[in-house]
Amino acid sequence: MIDVKSVPAAISANRYARRYTGSLVPILEKEKEALESLLNNEKLSVRRWVADEIERTEQEIASEKQRDAEETFRP
């Protein structure tokens, strides 16, 4: 049986434990789309967690776009 309370922590841990090359923006945008599909979940706790994760993801996207722009200007 799945421990429902541990699911958000497991998802978050998997989102932040990754390796990548190049821009992280496309990956984050896909993750945001996946999260958005859960916004209509019947459980309020899930909807709240998803909304928080979407907000964090949007902040990460903005930060990564800034980092990408800075990388463009480095010699």
Protein Blocks (a to p, Z undefined) as FASTA:
>chain_A
ZZfklmmmmmmmmmmmccdedjfklmmmmmmmmmmmmmmpfblklmmmmmmmmmmmmmmm
mmmmmmmmmmmmpZZ
